[in-house]
């Protein structure tokens, strides 16, 4: 009898010990509540999963509106929840990896930067839709899916600030280029966190300094919006080492883009130099 009782106790301990591990391995898909059944199936097929493989959540337009109201025009929020996301927890310290499909306004890098601000870490994420959408609302589904997969809630203030960051980066991207905007916001955020800058005047000077360093001209309105965002970010519990480690994969992509841009600049400059030389030669002939 004692042996049987001991076996039951041991079995119970094993179940309890396994529960966290099982929870940590949960893959979660968030689907827009207004997707048709056909579009829901399309999304699951695209993610390469079935209803039996993952936990499926629904994200409503009201949930999206909670974070986006006041940040983007009503037209952009819309009345339907379409964006979907697939979140898979990754091994500790492996960082964030983001891919997108049919997302027209938000880039992988923008999502990753905002996810860090929200408190998301060590996750493989795919944000997608069955047809072209801006992608601003997808962050709501990403955060909800991560919370469910991880078994803990993210800070409400961090989630709100993350949405503010995503929208502002997208707006800047329309003016200075998406990659430039993502890098600018990331660089400023890293310095604010690293130096623990709180003073609005100091943050303003930092914004101007980093913008100038990257040959980016900002309007006073843009500077004020970035300043407001960074004041909110400075109030969050962010760690520079963790930011760098989590964004390692994303930074590699940005570096490649930067290298390509520099190479293209060099090629264009060579062409211009050749054209200038040709005109100089022609001028010398006709003036002789």
N, C-alpha and C positions, 0 to 999 in steps of 0.2 A: 504493500500500500504506500509506504514511504517513497519507494522508487517511482511509482506512478505519479505521486504528487510532485516529486522533484522534477519529473519530465514535463509536467504541465507548467510548472513555474519557469523552467528553462525555456520552454516554447514561448511563454508569454514575454520573457525578456528579449528573446530573439525577434519577435514581432515588433516590440517597442523600439528596438535598436534599428530595425530596418526601415521603419516609417519615415524618418527624416531623409534617408537616402532615396527612397522612392519618391517623396515629394520633390526633392531637388532635381530629379530627372524628368519631371513633368514638362511636356511640350504643350504649349497653349496657342490656340488660334483665336483671334478676335475677328468677328465678321460684322460688317455694317448691317444694322437691323433692317434697312430698307432694300437690301439685295434680294433679287428674285431667287427662287429655289435653283434655277438654272445657273445663275451667277454665283450662288454659294457653292455649288458643285464645281464650277469653273475655278473658283479660288482654291478649294481643297485640292483639286487636281494640279493646279499650278504649284502649290506648296508641297505637293508630293505626299500627301497624307490622306487618311480617311477618318471618318467620325470615330472609328474604333481605336485609332492610333493616338489621338490627341484630345485634350480637353477643349471644348469649344465654348467661347463666350460671345455675347452679343453686345455691340456698342450702339447706343442710340444717338440721335441728333441732339437730344437734350444734354447728354453727357459731353458731347463735343462742344456744344454751345457754352457749357459751364466754364470751359477754359479759354474759349476763343472770343467770347462776347466782349466787345470793346477794343479788341486787338485788330480785328479784320472787319471789313464791311459785311453787313448782313448777307449780301448776295453771295459772298465767298463762303460763308458758313452754310448757306442753303437751308433746306428743310429735310434733307434726306441724309442718312448715314450710309456711305458707300465704301469708304476706305477699309481695308482689312490688314491684318498683320499676323505673322507667324513668329513666335518667340521660343527659342530653345536655349536653355541654360547651358553655358559652356564651363569648362574646368576653371578653377580659381586662377586668377591672374592671367587669363588668356585674352582678356580685353573684349572690346565690342567690335562686332562685324555687322555691317548693314548693307543690304541690297534692296533695290526698288524695282517696281514694274508698273508701268502706266502712271507714274508720278511725274507731273510736268513742272512743278514749281519748286519743290523741296529736293535737295540733293542728298546723297548718302552721308556726306560730311556734315550737312546741317542737322540731320537726324541724330547722328552720333554725338555732336556737340551738345545738343539739347538733352539727349538721354543722360549724358554725364551730369548735367545740371540737375536733372530730375532725381538722380541717385541710382540709375540703372548701371549695372556693371556685369562683366563676364557673361555676355549673351550674344547669340546669333539671331539677327532680326531680319525679316523680309517684310517690307511694307508694299502693298500692292492693291490694285483695283482691277475690275474687269474691263474698264475703259479709262480713258485719260481723266485724271482729276488733279487738283492742285497739290494735294497731299498734306495740307495743314492739319486736317482732322485725324490723320493716321496716328499721330503721336498719342492721342487719347487711348486708342486701342493698344498701342505698344505698351504704354504704362500700365494699363489694366491687366494685360496678359502677363507682364513681368511680375506684377504684384501677386497674381494667382499662382504663377509658376514658383515663385520664391517663398510664398507663404507669409509675406509681410507687406505692410502698407508703406508707400513712399510718403515723404513729407508733403502735405498740401501746398505749402509755400514753394517748395522746390518744384512741384509739378506746374504750378502757375507760372513761376519764373521761366521754366523750360519752354513753355508755350510762347511766352513773351520773346524769348531768345530766338525761337524758330521763326516766328513771324517777322521780327526785326531783321534777321539775317536774310530772309527771303526778300524783303523790301529793299535792303541794301544791294542784294544780288541783282535786282532789276536795274540798278544805277551803275554799279561798279564791277559787275560780273559775279557770278555765283561763287566761284572758287576764291576770288579775292575777298568777298564778303565773309565766307566761312573762315578763312585764315585770319582775317582782321579781328573778328569777334573772338576767335580762339586765342590769339596772341594777347589781346587785351585782358581776357578772362584769366589767363594763366598768370599774368603779371599782377593782377588785382589779388588773386589768391595767394601767390607767392610772397608778395610784399605786404599782404594784409592791409591793403589800402581801403580806408573808409571815407576820408574827406572828399566831398564832391569836387573841390578845386584840384586836389591831387589826381583824382580820377580823370578829370577833364584834360589836365596836362598830359597824362599818360595816353589818352585817346589820340590827342594831336600828335604826340611824339611817334607813336606806332603807325599812325596813318601816314605821316610824312616819311617814315622809314620805308614804307611799302609803296611810296609814290601814289598815294590815294588822297584825293581832295574831298573833304567832307563839308557839307553845309552846316550851318549852326543848328538847324533843326535835327539833322542826323546825329550830330555830336550830343545834343541834349537827350535824344532817345537812347543812345548807347550809354550815356551817363546814368540815366534812370535804371536801365537794365543792370549795369554793373553795381549800382548801389544795392539792388536787390540780391545780386549774386554774392556780394560781400557779406551778406547776412546769413548765407547758407554755410553748412559744415562741409566745405570742399577741401580736398587735399591735392596739392600740386603733383606729388609723385604718383598718386592714383590716377589723376587726369592724364598724365603723360603715358602711363602704362596702359590704361584703358583705350587710349586713342592711337596706340602705336600703329595698328593696321591702317587706320584712316589717314594718319599723317604720311605714311608711305605713299598713299594714293595722291595726296596733295603735293608731295615732293616731286612725284613723277609729272604731275600737271605743270608744276613750276619749271621743271627742267625742259619740258616740251615747249613751253611758252618762251623760255630763254633761247632755246635752239631756233625757234621760229623767228624771234627778234633778230638773231644773228644772221639768219638766212635773208630776211627782208633787208637788213642793213647792207649786206653784200650786194644784193640786187640794186639798191639805191646808189651805192658807191659806183657800181658799174655804169648805171645810167648817167650819173653825174660826170663820170670820166668821159663817157661818150659825148655828152653835150659840150664839155670843155674842149675836147678834141675838135668837134665840129666848129666851135666858136673860133678856135685858133686857125682853122683852115680859112674860114670866111673873112677873118680880120687880117689875114696875111696880105 
